[in-house]
């Protein structure tokens, strides 16, 4: 499990994230997150990401209903 004090951020303070479907093992989405988004994800158990273009935090599925829930397995590569 990822420890918050071991985060390795890039020069923009972002963390690249690859979301993989638990059952099919297919890549669902490649996005960026930051430390605040990761904390929100761990607290709420719903995935929060960072929009680099518009510079805001978004909850995946808020509008579409396609939520990424219960991110129990968050690993550092």
Jmol script that loads the backbone (N, CA, C; Angstrom):
load data "model"
ATOM      1  N   UNK A   1       0.845  -1.173   0.000  1.00  0.00           N
ATOM      2  CA  UNK A   1       0.000   0.000   0.000  1.00  0.00           C
ATOM      3  C   UNK A   1       0.894   1.240   0.000  1.00  0.00           C
ATOM      4  N   UNK A   2       0.445   2.264  -0.649  1.00  0.00           N
ATOM      5  CA  UNK A   2       1.196   3.498  -0.781  1.00  0.00           C
ATOM      6  C   UNK A   2       1.191   4.281   0.521  1.00  0.00           C
ATOM      7  N   UNK A   3       2.345   4.751   0.932  1.00  0.00           N
ATOM      8  CA  UNK A   3       2.437   5.633   2.092  1.00  0.00           C
ATOM      9  C   UNK A   3       2.534   7.059   1.591  1.00  0.00           C
ATOM     10  N   UNK A   4       1.768   7.937   2.187  1.00  0.00           N
ATOM     11  CA  UNK A   4       1.709   9.316   1.715  1.00  0.00           C
ATOM     12  C   UNK A   4       3.053  10.032   1.813  1.00  0.00           C
ATOM     13  N   UNK A   5       3.890   9.650   2.739  1.00  0.00           N
ATOM     14  CA  UNK A   5       5.174  10.338   2.883  1.00  0.00           C
ATOM     15  C   UNK A   5       6.210   9.852   1.876  1.00  0.00           C
ATOM     16  N   UNK A   6       5.877   8.880   1.034  1.00  0.00           N
ATOM     17  CA  UNK A   6       6.811   8.359   0.035  1.00  0.00           C
ATOM     18  C   UNK A   6       6.436   8.766  -1.385  1.00  0.00           C
ATOM     19  N   UNK A   7       5.611   9.773  -1.543  1.00  0.00           N
ATOM     20  CA  UNK A   7       5.177  10.184  -2.869  1.00  0.00           C
ATOM     21  C   UNK A   7       6.340  10.748  -3.663  1.00  0.00           C
ATOM     22  N   UNK A   8       6.377  10.384  -4.913  1.00  0.00           N
ATOM     23  CA  UNK A   8       7.367  10.946  -5.828  1.00  0.00           C
ATOM     24  C   UNK A   8       6.618  11.740  -6.878  1.00  0.00           C
ATOM     25  N   UNK A   9       6.669  13.055  -6.762  1.00  0.00           N
ATOM     26  CA  UNK A   9       5.955  13.933  -7.671  1.00  0.00           C
ATOM     27  C   UNK A   9       6.862  14.353  -8.812  1.00  0.00           C
ATOM     28  N   UNK A  10       6.275  14.662  -9.959  1.00  0.00           N
ATOM     29  CA  UNK A  10       7.081  15.175 -11.052  1.00  0.00           C
ATOM     30  C   UNK A  10       7.265  16.675 -10.878  1.00  0.00           C
ATOM     31  N   UNK A  11       7.838  17.334 -11.861  1.00  0.00           N
ATOM     32  CA  UNK A  11       8.142  18.767 -11.720  1.00  0.00           C
ATOM     33  C   UNK A  11       6.891  19.631 -11.606  1.00  0.00           C
ATOM     34  N   UNK A  12       5.735  19.094 -11.990  1.00  0.00           N
ATOM     35  CA  UNK A  12       4.477  19.820 -11.869  1.00  0.00           C
ATOM     36  C   UNK A  12       3.696  19.409 -10.629  1.00  0.00           C
ATOM     37  N   UNK A  13       4.330  18.664  -9.729  1.00  0.00           N
ATOM     38  CA  UNK A  13       3.687  18.136  -8.516  1.00  0.00           C
ATOM     39  C   UNK A  13       2.519  17.212  -8.841  1.00  0.00           C
ATOM     40  N   UNK A  14       2.640  16.463  -9.928  1.00  0.00           N
ATOM     41  CA  UNK A  14       1.601  15.528 -10.349  1.00  0.00           C
ATOM     42  C   UNK A  14       2.100  14.096 -10.275  1.00  0.00           C
ATOM     43  N   UNK A  15       1.175  13.188 -10.099  1.00  0.00           N
ATOM     44  CA  UNK A  15       1.473  11.761 -10.038  1.00  0.00           C
ATOM     45  C   UNK A  15       0.714  11.095 -11.183  1.00  0.00           C
ATOM     46  N   UNK A  16       1.416  10.437 -12.114  1.00  0.00           N
ATOM     47  CA  UNK A  16       0.700   9.724 -13.174  1.00  0.00           C
ATOM     48  C   UNK A  16      -0.005   8.496 -12.597  1.00  0.00           C
ATOM     49  N   UNK A  17      -1.242   8.254 -13.043  1.00  0.00           N
ATOM     50  CA  UNK A  17      -2.058   7.162 -12.524  1.00  0.00           C
ATOM     51  C   UNK A  17      -2.589   6.329 -13.689  1.00  0.00           C
ATOM     52  N   UNK A  18      -2.471   5.023 -13.568  1.00  0.00           N
ATOM     53  CA  UNK A  18      -3.076   4.102 -14.520  1.00  0.00           C
ATOM     54  C   UNK A  18      -4.129   3.310 -13.759  1.00  0.00           C
ATOM     55  N   UNK A  19      -5.386   3.410 -14.210  1.00  0.00           N
ATOM     56  CA  UNK A  19      -6.483   2.680 -13.579  1.00  0.00           C
ATOM     57  C   UNK A  19      -6.738   1.428 -14.413  1.00  0.00           C
ATOM     58  N   UNK A  20      -6.715   0.268 -13.753  1.00  0.00           N
ATOM     59  CA  UNK A  20      -6.884  -1.024 -14.422  1.00  0.00           C
ATOM     60  C   UNK A  20      -8.132  -1.702 -13.877  1.00  0.00           C
ATOM     61  N   UNK A  21      -8.962  -2.228 -14.790  1.00  0.00           N
ATOM     62  CA  UNK A  21     -10.159  -2.960 -14.390  1.00  0.00           C
ATOM     63  C   UNK A  21      -9.750  -4.202 -13.607  1.00  0.00           C
ATOM     64  N   UNK A  22     -10.371  -4.393 -12.446  1.00  0.00           N
ATOM     65  CA  UNK A  22     -10.008  -5.495 -11.555  1.00  0.00           C
ATOM     66  C   UNK A  22     -10.201  -6.861 -12.223  1.00  0.00           C
ATOM     67  N   UNK A  23     -11.289  -7.006 -12.968  1.00  0.00           N
ATOM     68  CA  UNK A  23     -11.621  -8.312 -13.534  1.00  0.00           C
ATOM     69  C   UNK A  23     -10.943  -8.571 -14.884  1.00  0.00           C
ATOM     70  N   UNK A  24     -11.028  -7.621 -15.798  1.00  0.00           N
ATOM     71  CA  UNK A  24     -10.481  -7.847 -17.139  1.00  0.00           C
ATOM     72  C   UNK A  24      -8.996  -7.522 -17.238  1.00  0.00           C
ATOM     73  N   UNK A  25      -8.478  -6.779 -16.277  1.00  0.00           N
ATOM     74  CA  UNK A  25      -7.076  -6.337 -16.258  1.00  0.00           C
ATOM     75  C   UNK A  25      -6.752  -5.364 -17.391  1.00  0.00           C
ATOM     76  N   UNK A  26      -7.782  -4.797 -18.014  1.00  0.00           N
ATOM     77  CA  UNK A  26      -7.586  -3.820 -19.080  1.00  0.00           C
ATOM     78  C   UNK A  26      -7.400  -2.427 -18.490  1.00  0.00           C
ATOM     79  N   UNK A  27      -6.592  -1.606 -19.183  1.00  0.00           N
ATOM     80  CA  UNK A  27      -6.408  -0.222 -18.762  1.00  0.00           C
ATOM     81  C   UNK A  27      -7.698   0.534 -19.022  1.00  0.00           C
ATOM     82  N   UNK A  28      -8.194   1.196 -17.985  1.00  0.00           N
ATOM     83  CA  UNK A  28      -9.434   1.959 -18.081  1.00  0.00           C
ATOM     84  C   UNK A  28      -9.141   3.407 -18.436  1.00  0.00           C
ATOM     85  N   UNK A  29      -8.141   3.978 -17.771  1.00  0.00           N
ATOM     86  CA  UNK A  29      -7.835   5.392 -17.972  1.00  0.00           C
ATOM     87  C   UNK A  29      -6.403   5.665 -17.500  1.00  0.00           C
ATOM     88  N   UNK A  30      -5.749   6.603 -18.166  1.00  0.00           N
ATOM     89  CA  UNK A  30      -4.455   7.118 -17.725  1.00  0.00           C
ATOM     90  C   UNK A  30      -4.666   8.592 -17.429  1.00  0.00           C
ATOM     91  N   UNK A  31      -4.447   8.984 -16.183  1.00  0.00           N
ATOM     92  CA  UNK A  31      -4.695  10.358 -15.745  1.00  0.00           C
ATOM     93  C   UNK A  31      -3.579  10.812 -14.808  1.00  0.00           C
ATOM     94  N   UNK A  32      -3.679  12.048 -14.405  1.00  0.00           N
ATOM     95  CA  UNK A  32      -2.763  12.582 -13.397  1.00  0.00           C
ATOM     96  C   UNK A  32      -3.541  12.899 -12.142  1.00  0.00           C
ATOM     97  N   UNK A  33      -2.848  12.828 -11.038  1.00  0.00           N
ATOM     98  CA  UNK A  33      -3.423  13.215  -9.763  1.00  0.00           C
ATOM     99  C   UNK A  33      -2.360  14.000  -9.008  1.00  0.00           C
ATOM    100  N   UNK A  34      -2.742  14.572  -7.904  1.00  0.00           N
ATOM    101  CA  UNK A  34      -1.761  15.233  -7.049  1.00  0.00           C
ATOM    102  C   UNK A  34      -1.970  14.737  -5.626  1.00  0.00           C
ATOM    103  N   UNK A  35      -1.219  15.262  -4.704  1.00  0.00           N
ATOM    104  CA  UNK A  35      -1.290  14.761  -3.333  1.00  0.00           C
ATOM    105  C   UNK A  35      -2.679  14.967  -2.727  1.00  0.00           C
ATOM    106  N   UNK A  36      -3.299  16.110  -2.969  1.00  0.00           N
ATOM    107  CA  UNK A  36      -4.630  16.363  -2.431  1.00  0.00           C
ATOM    108  C   UNK A  36      -5.649  15.383  -3.016  1.00  0.00           C
ATOM    109  N   UNK A  37      -5.590  15.164  -4.327  1.00  0.00           N
ATOM    110  CA  UNK A  37      -6.516  14.210  -4.969  1.00  0.00           C
ATOM    111  C   UNK A  37      -6.334  12.814  -4.394  1.00  0.00           C
ATOM    112  N   UNK A  38      -5.111  12.417  -4.179  1.00  0.00           N
ATOM    113  CA  UNK A  38      -4.846  11.093  -3.631  1.00  0.00           C
ATOM    114  C   UNK A  38      -5.399  10.975  -2.209  1.00  0.00           C
ATOM    115  N   UNK A  39      -5.233  12.011  -1.422  1.00  0.00           N
ATOM    116  CA  UNK A  39      -5.798  12.000  -0.065  1.00  0.00           C
ATOM    117  C   UNK A  39      -7.324  11.912  -0.109  1.00  0.00           C
ATOM    118  N   UNK A  40      -7.954  12.678  -0.993  1.00  0.00           N
ATOM    119  CA  UNK A  40      -9.413  12.619  -1.143  1.00  0.00           C
ATOM    120  C   UNK A  40      -9.862  11.220  -1.568  1.00  0.00           C
ATOM    121  N   UNK A  41      -9.110  10.602  -2.466  1.00  0.00           N
ATOM    122  CA  UNK A  41      -9.420   9.249  -2.928  1.00  0.00           C
ATOM    123  C   UNK A  41      -9.364   8.254  -1.782  1.00  0.00           C
ATOM    124  N   UNK A  42      -8.328   8.332  -0.977  1.00  0.00           N
ATOM    125  CA  UNK A  42      -8.181   7.393   0.132  1.00  0.00           C
ATOM    126  C   UNK A  42      -9.239   7.611   1.211  1.00  0.00           C
ATOM    127  N   UNK A  43      -9.631   8.863   1.434  1.00  0.00           N
ATOM    128  CA  UNK A  43     -10.625   9.172   2.463  1.00  0.00           C
ATOM    129  C   UNK A  43     -12.035   8.795   2.007  1.00  0.00           C
ATOM    130  N   UNK A  44     -12.394   9.150   0.761  1.00  0.00           N
ATOM    131  CA  UNK A  44     -13.761   8.954   0.281  1.00  0.00           C
ATOM    132  C   UNK A  44     -13.978   7.604  -0.404  1.00  0.00           C
ATOM    133  N   UNK A  45     -12.894   6.927  -0.762  1.00  0.00           N
ATOM    134  CA  UNK A  45     -12.944   5.673  -1.525  1.00  0.00           C
ATOM    135  C   UNK A  45     -13.597   5.853  -2.894  1.00  0.00           C
ATOM    136  N   UNK A  46     -13.516   7.057  -3.425  1.00  0.00           N
ATOM    137  CA  UNK A  46     -13.922   7.377  -4.790  1.00  0.00           C
ATOM    138  C   UNK A  46     -12.768   8.131  -5.430  1.00  0.00           C
ATOM    139  N   UNK A  47     -12.435   7.780  -6.657  1.00  0.00           N
ATOM    140  CA  UNK A  47     -11.218   8.317  -7.281  1.00  0.00           C
ATOM    141  C   UNK A  47     -11.360   9.767  -7.715  1.00  0.00           C
ATOM    142  N   UNK A  48     -10.434  10.574  -7.257  1.00  0.00           N
ATOM    143  CA  UNK A  48     -10.337  11.984  -7.625  1.00  0.00           C
ATOM    144  C   UNK A  48      -9.072  12.163  -8.464  1.00  0.00           C
ATOM    145  N   UNK A  49      -9.190  12.947  -9.534  1.00  0.00           N
ATOM    146  CA  UNK A  49      -8.070  13.188 -10.429  1.00  0.00           C
ATOM    147  C   UNK A  49      -7.887  14.684 -10.629  1.00  0.00           C
ATOM    148  N   UNK A  50      -6.763  15.039 -11.249  1.00  0.00           N
ATOM    149  CA  UNK A  50      -6.448  16.443 -11.479  1.00  0.00           C
ATOM    150  C   UNK A  50      -6.476  16.725 -12.971  1.00  0.00           C
ATOM    151  N   UNK A  51      -7.243  17.724 -13.375  1.00  0.00           N
ATOM    152  CA  UNK A  51      -7.313  18.145 -14.768  1.00  0.00           C
ATOM    153  C   UNK A  51      -6.198  19.153 -15.015  1.00  0.00           C
ATOM    154  N   UNK A  52      -5.209  18.741 -15.792  1.00  0.00           N
ATOM    155  CA  UNK A  52      -4.043  19.603 -16.030  1.00  0.00           C
ATOM    156  C   UNK A  52      -4.389  20.826 -16.865  1.00  0.00           C
ATOM    157  N   UNK A  53      -5.281  20.679 -17.823  1.00  0.00           N
ATOM    158  CA  UNK A  53      -5.615  21.802 -18.704  1.00  0.00           C
ATOM    159  C   UNK A  53      -6.374  22.896 -17.972  1.00  0.00           C
ATOM    160  N   UNK A  54      -7.408  22.510 -17.259  1.00  0.00           N
ATOM    161  CA  UNK A  54      -8.248  23.491 -16.570  1.00  0.00           C
ATOM    162  C   UNK A  54      -7.857  23.694 -15.114  1.00  0.00           C
ATOM    163  N   UNK A  55      -6.924  22.909 -14.638  1.00  0.00           N
ATOM    164  CA  UNK A  55      -6.357  23.006 -13.296  1.00  0.00           C
ATOM    165  C   UNK A  55      -7.424  22.926 -12.201  1.00  0.00           C
ATOM    166  N   UNK A  56      -8.156  21.805 -12.187  1.00  0.00           N
ATOM    167  CA  UNK A  56      -9.111  21.571 -11.113  1.00  0.00           C
ATOM    168  C   UNK A  56      -9.175  20.089 -10.784  1.00  0.00           C
ATOM    169  N   UNK A  57      -9.681  19.795  -9.608  1.00  0.00           N
ATOM    170  CA  UNK A  57      -9.843  18.415  -9.147  1.00  0.00           C
ATOM    171  C   UNK A  57     -11.218  17.931  -9.580  1.00  0.00           C
ATOM    172  N   UNK A  58     -11.279  16.715 -10.099  1.00  0.00           N
ATOM    173  CA  UNK A  58     -12.571  16.163 -10.485  1.00  0.00           C
ATOM    174  C   UNK A  58     -12.747  14.764  -9.936  1.00  0.00           C
ATOM    175  N   UNK A  59     -13.987  14.472  -9.581  1.00  0.00           N
ATOM    176  CA  UNK A  59     -14.371  13.152  -9.094  1.00  0.00           C
ATOM    177  C   UNK A  59     -14.832  12.355 -10.296  1.00  0.00           C
ATOM    178  N   UNK A  60     -14.135  11.269 -10.606  1.00  0.00           N
ATOM    179  CA  UNK A  60     -14.475  10.454 -11.770  1.00  0.00           C
ATOM    180  C   UNK A  60     -15.894   9.929 -11.640  1.00  0.00           C
ATOM    181  N   UNK A  61     -16.714  10.227 -12.635  1.00  0.00           N
ATOM    182  CA  UNK A  61     -18.085   9.744 -12.667  1.00  0.00           C
ATOM    183  C   UNK A  61     -19.108  10.673 -12.076  1.00  0.00           C
ATOM    184  N   UNK A  62     -18.695  11.848 -11.612  1.00  0.00           N
ATOM    185  CA  UNK A  62     -19.639  12.784 -11.012  1.00  0.00           C
ATOM    186  C   UNK A  62     -20.772  13.108 -11.977  1.00  0.00           C
ATOM    187  N   UNK A  63     -20.432  13.346 -13.248  1.00  0.00           N
ATOM    188  CA  UNK A  63     -21.454  13.670 -14.240  1.00  0.00           C
ATOM    189  C   UNK A  63     -21.963  12.429 -14.967  1.00  0.00           C
ATOM    190  N   UNK A  64     -21.068  11.520 -15.328  1.00  0.00           N
ATOM    191  CA  UNK A  64     -21.441  10.369 -16.149  1.00  0.00           C
ATOM    192  C   UNK A  64     -22.049   9.218 -15.350  1.00  0.00           C
ATOM    193  N   UNK A  65     -21.751   9.175 -14.053  1.00  0.00           N
ATOM    194  CA  UNK A  65     -22.214   8.059 -13.232  1.00  0.00           C
ATOM    195  C   UNK A  65     -21.258   6.875 -13.249  1.00  0.00           C
ATOM    196  N   UNK A  66     -20.198   6.966 -14.044  1.00  0.00           N
ATOM    197  CA  UNK A  66     -19.204   5.894 -14.153  1.00  0.00           C
ATOM    198  C   UNK A  66     -18.109   6.103 -13.105  1.00  0.00           C
ATOM    199  N   UNK A  67     -18.491   5.923 -11.838  1.00  0.00           N
ATOM    200  CA  UNK A  67     -17.563   6.169 -10.729  1.00  0.00           C
ATOM    201  C   UNK A  67     -16.479   5.106 -10.651  1.00  0.00           C
ATOM    202  N   UNK A  68     -15.296   5.509 -10.269  1.00  0.00           N
ATOM    203  CA  UNK A  68     -14.226   4.579  -9.924  1.00  0.00           C
ATOM    204  C   UNK A  68     -14.238   4.492  -8.409  1.00  0.00           C
ATOM    205  N   UNK A  69     -14.775   3.397  -7.889  1.00  0.00           N
ATOM    206  CA  UNK A  69     -14.988   3.268  -6.452  1.00  0.00           C
ATOM    207  C   UNK A  69     -14.007   2.311  -5.788  1.00  0.00           C
ATOM    208  N   UNK A  70     -13.858   2.495  -4.500  1.00  0.00           N
ATOM    209  CA  UNK A  70     -13.119   1.581  -3.622  1.00  0.00           C
ATOM    210  C   UNK A  70     -11.725   1.229  -4.141  1.00  0.00           C
ATOM    211  N   UNK A  71     -10.852   2.227  -4.236  1.00  0.00           N
ATOM    212  CA  UNK A  71      -9.491   1.964  -4.708  1.00  0.00           C
ATOM    213  C   UNK A  71      -8.645   1.319  -3.611  1.00  0.00           C
ATOM    214  N   UNK A  72      -8.957   0.067  -3.280  1.00  0.00           N
ATOM    215  CA  UNK A  72      -8.259  -0.632  -2.201  1.00  0.00           C
ATOM    216  C   UNK A  72      -6.820  -0.934  -2.538  1.00  0.00           C
ATOM    217  N   UNK A  73      -6.541  -1.157  -3.786  1.00  0.00           N
ATOM    218  CA  UNK A  73      -5.193  -1.578  -4.172  1.00  0.00           C
ATOM    219  C   UNK A  73      -4.477  -0.444  -4.908  1.00  0.00           C
ATOM    220  N   UNK A  74      -3.881   0.430  -4.146  1.00  0.00           N
ATOM    221  CA  UNK A  74      -3.104   1.526  -4.713  1.00  0.00           C
ATOM    222  C   UNK A  74      -1.631   1.203  -4.442  1.00  0.00           C
ATOM    223  N   UNK A  75      -0.895   1.038  -5.516  1.00  0.00           N
ATOM    224  CA  UNK A  75       0.507   0.637  -5.399  1.00  0.00           C
ATOM    225  C   UNK A  75       1.405   1.650  -6.070  1.00  0.00           C
ATOM    226  N   UNK A  76       2.574   1.754  -5.564  1.00  0.00           N
ATOM    227  CA  UNK A  76       3.593   2.599  -6.166  1.00  0.00           C
ATOM    228  C   UNK A  76       4.420   1.723  -7.085  1.00  0.00           C
ATOM    229  N   UNK A  77       4.597   2.172  -8.323  1.00  0.00           N
ATOM    230  CA  UNK A  77       5.409   1.393  -9.270  1.00  0.00           C
ATOM    231  C   UNK A  77       6.871   1.731  -9.126  1.00  0.00           C
TER     232      UNK A  77
END
end "model"
wireframe off; spacefill off
backbone 0.3
color backbone group
